[in-house]
């Protein structure tokens, strides 16, 4: 069959549009596979210290410095083996029982990660810590993705202090920086509006900024800081990237002092 020239031209003009639409559809379908990377974090539930049941899903985590009067809750990054932080936290926070609970689908926790489930799970973790240590001063720490989770908890629960390591203002802005050619705000499912969460938090806040962050653009951290209604302590590590930020002795010293000060 021979196509007329106008038809051929129309098909050629439509091809890039169809290809772009197909790519957007693929990104929409696969976005959680790009955001959540639990594959390298898998752990044996028998090697964890405690579990929390929520809606038929078991969240299994670790506890260091058991029996100490204070409490620290840690939420990690999107590909982080949080049990690797146990030794550091045992040393940095000797007066606090420190709880590390992987997101659903991560480590030894069951289920599949979504924003709604992760945020509600995080509240359940906080509530469990509060039940285990009634009256304890609870500090919440979040890194990267976990910074948004920690901020959400702080917006809903009485968090004594909040530490945000390489935080961002919103997942949409982070994703847009990585995929400037995509209509991110139209297709993004898990938005993590961290700047919005922090409007409800009035307590002490430490923010750790990595000047060479290649995952969370420093501009996104700066936008979060600019949006704050209350003053925060900011530790700027200009030569640190997303992965090396915690290797700094200044980082360790600052976290220990901030968390340990009443």
Secondary structure in CASP SS format (residue, H / E / C, confidence):
PFRMAT SS
TARGET T0000
AUTHOR 0000-0000-0000
METHOD secondary structure of the structure
MODEL  1
X C 1.00
X C 1.00
X C 1.00
X C 1.00
X H 1.00
X H 1.00
X H 1.00
X H 1.00
X H 1.00
X H 1.00
X H 1.00
X H 1.00
X H 1.00
X H 1.00
X H 1.00
X H 1.00
X H 1.00
X H 1.00
X H 1.00
X H 1.00
X H 1.00
X H 1.00
X H 1.00
X H 1.00
X H 1.00
X H 1.00
X H 1.00
X H 1.00
X H 1.00
X H 1.00
X H 1.00
X H 1.00
X H 1.00
X H 1.00
X H 1.00
X C 1.00
X C 1.00
X C 1.00
X H 1.00
X H 1.00
X H 1.00
X C 1.00
X C 1.00
X C 1.00
X H 1.00
X H 1.00
X H 1.00
X C 1.00
X C 1.00
X E 1.00
X E 1.00
X E 1.00
X E 1.00
X E 1.00
X C 1.00
X C 1.00
X E 1.00
X E 1.00
X E 1.00
X E 1.00
X E 1.00
X E 1.00
X E 1.00
X E 1.00
X C 1.00
X C 1.00
X C 1.00
X C 1.00
X C 1.00
X E 1.00
X E 1.00
X E 1.00
X E 1.00
X E 1.00
X E 1.00
X C 1.00
X C 1.00
X C 1.00
X C 1.00
X C 1.00
X C 1.00
X H 1.00
X H 1.00
X H 1.00
X H 1.00
X H 1.00
X H 1.00
X H 1.00
X H 1.00
X H 1.00
X H 1.00
X H 1.00
X C 1.00
X C 1.00
X C 1.00
X E 1.00
X E 1.00
X E 1.00
X E 1.00
X E 1.00
X E 1.00
X C 1.00
X C 1.00
X C 1.00
X C 1.00
X C 1.00
X C 1.00
X C 1.00
X C 1.00
X C 1.00
X C 1.00
X C 1.00
X C 1.00
X C 1.00
X H 1.00
X H 1.00
X H 1.00
X H 1.00
X H 1.00
X H 1.00
X H 1.00
X H 1.00
X H 1.00
X H 1.00
X H 1.00
X H 1.00
X H 1.00
X H 1.00
X H 1.00
X H 1.00
X H 1.00
X H 1.00
X C 1.00
X C 1.00
X C 1.00
X C 1.00
X C 1.00
X E 1.00
X E 1.00
X E 1.00
X E 1.00
X E 1.00
X E 1.00
X C 1.00
X H 1.00
X H 1.00
X H 1.00
X H 1.00
X H 1.00
X H 1.00
X H 1.00
X H 1.00
X H 1.00
X H 1.00
X H 1.00
X H 1.00
X C 1.00
X C 1.00
X C 1.00
X C 1.00
X E 1.00
X E 1.00
X E 1.00
X E 1.00
X E 1.00
X C 1.00
X C 1.00
X C 1.00
X C 1.00
X C 1.00
X H 1.00
X H 1.00
X H 1.00
X H 1.00
X H 1.00
X H 1.00
X H 1.00
X H 1.00
X C 1.00
X C 1.00
X C 1.00
X C 1.00
X C 1.00
X H 1.00
X H 1.00
X H 1.00
X H 1.00
X C 1.00
X C 1.00
X C 1.00
X C 1.00
X C 1.00
X C 1.00
X H 1.00
X H 1.00
X H 1.00
X H 1.00
X H 1.00
X C 1.00
X C 1.00
X C 1.00
X C 1.00
X C 1.00
X E 1.00
X E 1.00
X E 1.00
X E 1.00
X E 1.00
X E 1.00
X E 1.00
X C 1.00
X C 1.00
X C 1.00
X C 1.00
X C 1.00
X C 1.00
X C 1.00
X H 1.00
X H 1.00
X H 1.00
X H 1.00
X H 1.00
X H 1.00
X H 1.00
X H 1.00
X H 1.00
X H 1.00
X C 1.00
X C 1.00
X C 1.00
X C 1.00
X C 1.00
X E 1.00
X E 1.00
X E 1.00
X E 1.00
X E 1.00
X C 1.00
X C 1.00
X C 1.00
X C 1.00
X C 1.00
X C 1.00
X C 1.00
X H 1.00
X H 1.00
X H 1.00
X C 1.00
X H 1.00
X H 1.00
X H 1.00
X H 1.00
X H 1.00
X H 1.00
X H 1.00
X H 1.00
X H 1.00
X H 1.00
X H 1.00
X H 1.00
X C 1.00
X C 1.00
END
